[in-house]
């Protein structure tokens, strides 16, 4: 399928820099080896190295404050804190927000953590000796089917015992969050099926899979996290930076964040790639009893996130039509997107899945328009906002997200923008006959507020 090319001059950015900073930018894999960042595998973001590089290259020092409206698990904020730079963060996903909050708690007293771990270990060892007569049926009464399929019964029973001990032993929320993040970190490691990114495959058994020692994995993870916090304490001994993070909606943070609060913004919003970010933590939320079905995930997570997936769409919902505000303030962008939406609405009728890409695109740009307005309010004059974005081509219709975001930014008040291409995307799918042949890219859009 060929690309539908835009003919409008507005899609010519003021500046395109093809000299990529990839050497300094790194990948999410870098964070898998870095203290604190490695606590939770969430590769839908950027590397800690990317944040360090951007802060350094833009001369953001200790007297500054950094804002990330799509904080995720806190990469921007953890890096800022480790460098003694104040930060603000917003995350709408409640589970992911709690992980970020825990990662930022460098001040957690470690002696108490070690004592609590010993108590958890002792209690679990005492209780694991007496398995229920019908262990499988007992577990099926507690957990949703997805959880049952991912673990062998003895392993899942140990995980359950650990979970219950964390909730039953007397400890402050800081510690229960800390131990629950440790437990979260080992869930997929001890599963006997493939649970990697981006999808869980319950029918795909790991080679040589045997029951994993969940308690040993949990203990090792806690010890790793304690060691990581000690490293951070040593790095930030004279740290006076302030960090405010909120479980909130990046489209409107006026009740949480004051005007002109940030000296620099670096963030990576959801890409327009039909990835369901709410589904990423379905296994974890099911395990901890925070959800039991698809509807729970939708109500507690999907409805809170900015639009980026067709799983969020209801065709009767007016929110997924291009907004009047976007038309009024960004008429050129509205014209381009109206054409895209029309093409997709026609194409979907020819496709077996009939995916709601048309409404997904409309909802995405309605939302990113609001995010840009809010970041403009928060950012100080003379400062910059960096958005890491990928373009997309649903049904082969090329949506030049980076350029459109830059133009929206200008229309709402940012004085200028430029584009730096980080890398090409989509090459690994080129052999898929169902895949379009549009060459995609990942870019940094830099918006300037003067």
GIRA-V868630 format. One line per field, one symbol per residue. ss: DSSP state (h for helix, s for strand, l for the rest). phi: phi as a letter, one per 30 degrees, with the letter a starting at -180 (. if undefined). psi: psi as a letter, one per 40 degrees, with the letter a starting at -180 (. if undefined). Layout:
ss->???
phi->???
psi->???
This chain:
ss->llllllllhhhllllssllllhhhhllhhhhhhlllhhhllllllllhhhhhhhhhhlllllllssssllllllhhhhhhhhlllssssssllhhhhhhhhhhllllllhhhhhhhhhhhhhhhhhhhllllllhhhhhhllllhhhhhhllhhhhhhhhhhhhhhhhllllhhhhhhhhhhhhhhhlllllssllllllsssssllllllllhhhhhhhhhhhhhhhhhhhhhhlllllllsssssllllllllllllllsssssslllllllllhhhhhhhhhhhllllllhhhhhhhlhhhlllllhhhlllllhhhlllhhhhhhlhhhhhhhhhhhhhhhhhhhhllllllhhhhhhhhhhhhhhhhhhhhhhsssssssssssslslhhhllslhhhhhhhhhhhhlllsssssssssslhhhllllllllllssssssssssl
phi->.cddddcdddccddabccdddeeddibddeddcceieddbdbddbcdedddedddddchccddcbcbbdbdhdjeedddeddcicdbbbbbdddddeddddddddddeddddddddddddeddddddddcdeecdddddddccdeededcbdedddddddddeddddcddaddedddedddddedceddcdcbdbddcbdbddcddeidbedddddddedddddddddddddeddcecdcdcbcbbdacddacddcbddhcccabbabdeddbicddddecdddddddidabaedddddcbedccddabddcdbdccddcceddddddcbdddeddddddddeddddddccddhdddddddddddeddeddddddddddddicbbcccbcdabdhicdcdeddddddeeddckddabbbcddadbiddcdddddddcddcbcbccccccc
psi->hihhiiehdeehidhhheghfddddaidddeeehhddedhhgefaiiddddddddddefhadeihihhegdbefddddddddefhiiiihhdhddddddddddegdehhddddddddddddddddddedgiidgddddddediidddddeiiddddddddddddddddihiidddddddddddddedddeieihfaheihgdeghihfhihigddddddddddddddddddddddfdfheiihhihgihedhfdedhiifdieihhigiiigefhgddddfddddddeeeieidddddddddeeiiheieeehheeheefihiddddddgddddddddddddddddddeeidefifddddddddddddddddddddddhiieiihhhhiiaighfehhhgdddddddddddedhdiiihhhdiiiedeedeheeiifhhiihihhhhhh.
